Amino acid sequence: MRVMTWNIWWRFGDRWRERYDAVLATIAAAGPDVVGLQEVWGTGPDANDARRLADALGMHAVFAAPSLPAPPDGADGEVGVGLLSRWPVAAVDLHRMPSGHRAEEIVTIAAVVEHPAGPLPVLVSCLDWEPGSDGPRRAQLRELGRLLHDPSRDGDLPVLLLGDFNVGPDRPELVELTRTAVDAWAAAGTGDGRTMSTTNPFASAGPWQFDQRIDYVIARPGRPDAPLRVERAELAGAPVDGVYPSDHYAVVADLAFERGEPASSTG
Protein backbone atom coordinates (compact mmCIF):
# COMPACT_ATOMS: atom_id res chain seq x y z
CA MET A 1 0.00 0.00 0.00
CA ARG A 2 1.07 3.59 -0.55
CA VAL A 3 1.19 5.79 2.56
CA MET A 4 1.65 9.55 2.76
CA THR A 5 2.11 12.08 5.55
CA TRP A 6 1.92 15.84 5.02
CA ASN A 7 1.67 19.04 7.03
CA ILE A 8 -0.50 21.17 4.72
CA TRP A 9 0.05 24.49 6.57
CA TRP A 10 -3.57 25.26 7.51
CA ARG A 11 -4.77 28.52 5.91
CA PHE A 12 -1.60 30.43 6.68
CA GLY A 13 -0.27 32.89 4.14
CA ASP A 14 -2.22 34.96 1.64
CA ARG A 15 -2.29 32.26 -1.06
CA TRP A 16 -4.03 29.52 0.90
CA ARG A 17 -6.82 29.11 -1.67
CA GLU A 18 -4.27 28.43 -4.43
CA ARG A 19 -2.32 26.23 -2.04
CA TYR A 20 -5.40 24.12 -1.33
CA ASP A 21 -5.76 23.41 -5.05
CA ALA A 22 -2.07 22.49 -5.20
CA VAL A 23 -2.44 20.20 -2.16
CA LEU A 24 -5.34 18.42 -3.86
CA ALA A 25 -3.41 18.05 -7.11
CA THR A 26 -0.32 16.73 -5.30
CA ILE A 27 -2.23 14.08 -3.35
CA ALA A 28 -4.12 13.03 -6.49
CA ALA A 29 -0.85 12.65 -8.41
CA ALA A 30 0.77 10.61 -5.60
CA GLY A 31 -2.19 8.21 -5.46
CA PRO A 32 -1.86 7.18 -1.80
CA ASP A 33 -4.09 4.65 -0.06
CA VAL A 34 -3.70 6.28 3.37
CA VAL A 35 -2.75 9.89 4.17
CA GLY A 36 -1.97 11.47 7.53
CA LEU A 37 -2.48 15.25 7.50
CA GLN A 38 -1.30 17.89 9.95
CA GLU A 39 -2.27 21.58 10.26
CA VAL A 40 -5.70 20.94 8.78
CA TRP A 41 -8.30 23.71 8.76
CA GLY A 42 -11.74 22.91 10.11
CA THR A 43 -14.77 24.05 12.07
CA GLY A 44 -16.14 20.59 12.84
CA PRO A 45 -16.30 16.95 11.71
CA ASP A 46 -18.13 17.80 8.48
CA ALA A 47 -16.60 21.20 7.69
CA ASN A 48 -12.85 20.79 7.30
CA ASP A 49 -10.19 20.43 4.63
CA ALA A 50 -9.69 16.72 5.28
CA ARG A 51 -13.34 16.16 4.35
CA ARG A 52 -13.09 18.44 1.32
CA LEU A 53 -10.00 16.64 0.06
CA ALA A 54 -11.55 13.22 0.66
CA ASP A 55 -14.72 14.15 -1.19
CA ALA A 56 -12.70 15.38 -4.17
CA LEU A 57 -10.49 12.28 -4.17
CA GLY A 58 -13.18 9.68 -3.52
CA MET A 59 -11.69 8.78 -0.13
CA HIS A 60 -12.88 8.56 3.48
CA ALA A 61 -11.93 11.23 6.04
CA VAL A 62 -11.40 11.82 9.75
CA PHE A 63 -10.72 15.23 11.31
CA ALA A 64 -9.82 15.97 14.94
CA ALA A 65 -8.83 19.06 16.93
CA PRO A 66 -7.17 20.74 18.71
CA SER A 67 -3.73 20.28 17.29
CA LEU A 68 -0.74 22.55 16.72
CA PRO A 69 -0.04 25.36 16.25
CA ALA A 70 -2.83 27.42 17.77
CA PRO A 71 -4.88 29.30 15.16
CA PRO A 72 -4.33 33.06 14.93
CA ASP A 73 -6.46 35.20 17.25
CA GLY A 74 -9.88 35.76 15.76
CA ALA A 75 -9.39 33.10 13.09
CA ASP A 76 -12.37 31.23 11.68
CA GLY A 77 -11.66 27.59 12.42
CA GLU A 78 -9.42 25.26 14.37
CA VAL A 79 -6.09 23.65 13.57
CA GLY A 80 -6.46 19.86 13.53
CA VAL A 81 -5.08 16.59 12.25
CA GLY A 82 -6.70 14.49 9.55
CA LEU A 83 -6.77 11.04 8.03
CA LEU A 84 -7.67 10.18 4.44
CA SER A 85 -8.23 6.55 3.48
CA ARG A 86 -9.08 4.72 0.29
CA TRP A 87 -10.97 2.23 2.47
CA PRO A 88 -13.68 2.90 5.10
CA VAL A 89 -12.65 3.85 8.61
CA ALA A 90 -14.14 1.36 11.06
CA ALA A 91 -13.23 3.03 14.35
CA VAL A 92 -11.77 6.29 15.63
CA ASP A 93 -10.39 7.17 19.07
CA LEU A 94 -9.05 10.63 19.85
CA HIS A 95 -6.10 10.15 22.16
CA ARG A 96 -5.16 13.06 24.44
CA MET A 97 -1.43 13.74 24.39
CA PRO A 98 0.81 14.95 27.24
CA SER A 99 0.37 18.72 27.01
CA GLY A 100 -0.07 19.97 30.56
CA HIS A 101 1.80 23.14 29.64
CA ARG A 102 -1.11 24.11 27.36
CA ALA A 103 -4.64 25.26 28.09
CA GLU A 104 -6.00 22.41 25.92
CA GLU A 105 -4.64 18.92 25.36
CA ILE A 106 -3.70 18.22 21.76
CA VAL A 107 -5.06 15.04 20.17
CA THR A 108 -3.73 12.13 18.15
CA ILE A 109 -6.07 10.24 15.83
CA ALA A 110 -6.05 6.50 16.58
CA ALA A 111 -8.11 4.87 13.83
CA VAL A 112 -8.75 1.45 12.36
CA VAL A 113 -9.06 1.32 8.57
CA GLU A 114 -10.93 -1.51 6.84
CA HIS A 115 -8.10 -2.66 4.59
CA PRO A 116 -9.14 -5.56 2.30
CA ALA A 117 -6.66 -7.83 4.12
CA GLY A 118 -7.92 -6.93 7.60
CA PRO A 119 -7.94 -4.14 10.21
CA LEU A 120 -5.22 -1.55 9.62
CA PRO A 121 -4.37 0.57 12.71
CA VAL A 122 -3.32 4.15 11.88
CA LEU A 123 -2.08 6.91 14.20
CA VAL A 124 -1.85 10.55 13.04
CA SER A 125 -0.21 13.24 15.15
CA CYS A 126 1.53 16.62 15.23
CA LEU A 127 3.90 17.43 18.10
CA ASP A 128 5.22 20.50 19.87
CA TRP A 129 7.41 22.81 17.83
CA GLU A 130 8.12 25.88 19.95
CA PRO A 131 11.50 26.83 21.44
CA GLY A 132 11.95 25.20 24.82
CA SER A 133 9.42 22.45 24.07
CA ASP A 134 11.92 19.57 24.15
CA GLY A 135 10.46 18.13 27.37
CA PRO A 136 6.82 18.04 26.22
CA ARG A 137 7.80 16.75 22.78
CA ARG A 138 9.88 13.98 24.36
CA ALA A 139 6.88 12.95 26.47
CA GLN A 140 4.66 13.03 23.39
CA LEU A 141 7.05 10.84 21.40
CA ARG A 142 7.16 8.31 24.21
CA GLU A 143 3.36 8.28 24.28
CA LEU A 144 3.29 7.71 20.52
CA GLY A 145 5.69 4.82 21.01
CA ARG A 146 3.35 3.34 23.61
CA LEU A 147 0.38 3.69 21.26
CA LEU A 148 2.34 2.22 18.35
CA HIS A 149 3.29 -0.88 20.33
CA ASP A 150 0.04 -1.34 22.24
CA PRO A 151 -0.80 -5.08 21.92
CA SER A 152 -4.42 -4.18 21.16
CA ARG A 153 -3.16 -3.06 17.74
CA ASP A 154 -1.47 -6.39 16.95
CA GLY A 155 -2.83 -8.19 13.92
CA ASP A 156 -2.16 -9.34 10.39
CA LEU A 157 -1.38 -5.84 9.07
CA PRO A 158 1.26 -3.28 10.08
CA VAL A 159 0.56 -0.46 12.53
CA LEU A 160 1.13 2.99 10.94
CA LEU A 161 2.27 6.19 12.65
CA LEU A 162 2.12 9.30 10.46
CA GLY A 163 3.18 12.65 11.78
CA ASP A 164 4.99 15.93 11.95
CA PHE A 165 7.24 15.41 14.97
CA ASN A 166 9.15 18.71 14.63
CA VAL A 167 12.47 17.03 15.37
CA GLY A 168 15.21 15.53 13.24
CA PRO A 169 15.89 11.79 12.99
CA ASP A 170 19.15 11.95 14.96
CA ARG A 171 17.61 13.35 18.13
CA PRO A 172 17.66 10.84 21.04
CA GLU A 173 13.89 10.92 21.58
CA LEU A 174 13.29 10.11 17.91
CA VAL A 175 15.96 7.39 17.90
CA GLU A 176 14.20 5.84 20.88
CA LEU A 177 11.05 5.53 18.77
CA THR A 178 12.66 4.28 15.55
CA ARG A 179 14.80 1.72 17.38
CA THR A 180 11.71 -0.49 17.64
CA ALA A 181 9.90 0.48 14.44
CA VAL A 182 10.60 1.11 10.75
CA ASP A 183 11.31 4.68 9.63
CA ALA A 184 10.26 4.51 5.97
CA TRP A 185 12.66 7.19 4.79
CA ALA A 186 15.65 5.65 6.57
CA ALA A 187 14.72 2.28 5.04
CA ALA A 188 14.24 3.30 1.41
CA GLY A 189 14.61 7.05 0.89
CA THR A 190 17.33 8.67 -1.20
CA GLY A 191 19.16 11.64 0.28
CA ASP A 192 18.44 13.44 3.53
CA GLY A 193 14.70 13.80 2.90
CA ARG A 194 14.44 17.35 4.24
CA THR A 195 10.73 18.02 4.66
CA MET A 196 11.34 21.47 6.16
CA SER A 197 13.70 22.87 3.58
CA THR A 198 14.96 26.34 2.76
CA THR A 199 14.44 25.43 -0.90
CA ASN A 200 10.76 26.11 -0.17
CA PRO A 201 10.03 29.84 -0.02
CA PHE A 202 7.12 29.22 2.39
CA ALA A 203 9.33 27.38 4.90
CA SER A 204 8.37 28.65 8.36
CA ALA A 205 9.94 27.11 11.42
CA GLY A 206 12.51 27.66 14.11
CA PRO A 207 16.11 27.87 12.90
CA TRP A 208 16.82 24.49 14.56
CA GLN A 209 14.21 22.88 12.27
CA PHE A 210 15.25 24.32 8.91
CA ASP A 211 16.77 21.84 6.48
CA GLN A 212 15.69 18.91 8.64
CA ARG A 213 13.57 15.83 8.09
CA ILE A 214 10.81 16.42 10.64
CA ASP A 215 7.89 14.49 9.04
CA TYR A 216 7.67 10.71 9.27
CA VAL A 217 6.04 7.55 8.00
CA ILE A 218 6.74 5.02 10.78
CA ALA A 219 5.44 1.45 10.86
CA ARG A 220 5.84 -1.75 12.79
CA PRO A 221 4.78 -5.28 11.84
CA GLY A 222 1.45 -6.37 13.28
CA ARG A 223 3.06 -9.67 14.32
CA PRO A 224 6.71 -10.69 14.81
CA ASP A 225 6.31 -13.23 12.00
CA ALA A 226 4.68 -10.76 9.56
CA PRO A 227 7.55 -9.19 7.56
CA LEU A 228 7.29 -5.50 6.65
CA ARG A 229 9.30 -4.00 3.79
CA VAL A 230 9.58 -0.42 2.53
CA GLU A 231 9.93 -0.59 -1.24
CA ARG A 232 10.19 3.13 -1.94
CA ALA A 233 10.16 6.47 -0.13
CA GLU A 234 10.22 9.90 -1.74
CA LEU A 235 9.23 13.50 -1.16
CA ALA A 236 6.25 15.26 -2.75
CA GLY A 237 5.07 18.85 -2.73
CA ALA A 238 6.84 20.56 -5.64
CA PRO A 239 5.19 23.72 -6.99
CA VAL A 240 1.94 23.31 -8.91
CA ASP A 241 1.43 26.07 -11.48
CA GLY A 242 4.13 28.03 -9.66
CA VAL A 243 2.60 27.64 -6.19
CA TYR A 244 4.19 25.60 -3.41
CA PRO A 245 1.34 23.67 -1.74
CA SER A 246 2.75 23.92 1.80
CA ASP A 247 5.73 25.01 3.83
CA HIS A 248 6.51 21.28 4.32
CA TYR A 249 7.28 18.61 1.77
CA ALA A 250 5.31 15.38 2.10
CA VAL A 251 6.72 11.88 2.60
CA VAL A 252 5.28 9.15 0.36
CA ALA A 253 6.21 5.51 1.03
CA ASP A 254 5.28 2.18 -0.54
CA LEU A 255 4.98 -0.57 2.06
CA ALA A 256 4.83 -4.31 1.41
CA PHE A 257 3.80 -6.76 4.09
CA GLU A 258 2.95 -10.40 4.63
CA ARG A 259 0.29 -11.58 6.99
CA GLY A 260 1.68 -13.68 9.82
CA GLU A 261 0.20 -16.80 11.31
CA PRO A 262 -1.78 -16.32 14.54
CA ALA A 263 -0.13 -17.85 17.59
CA SER A 264 -1.34 -21.40 18.14
CA SER A 265 -3.33 -22.26 21.25
CA THR A 266 -1.99 -24.94 23.59
CA GLY A 267 -5.11 -25.11 25.76
Secondary structure by P-SEA (a helix, b strand, c coil): cbbbbbccccccccaaaaaaaaaaaaaaaacccbbbbcccccccccccaaaaaaaaaccccccccccccccccccccccccbbbbccccccccccccccccccbbbbbbbccccccccbbbbbbbcccccccaaaaaaaaaaaaaaaaacccccccbbbbbbcccccccccaaaaaaaccccccccccccccccccccccccccccccccccccccbbbbbccccbbbbbcccccccccccccccccbbbbbbbbbbbbbbcccccc
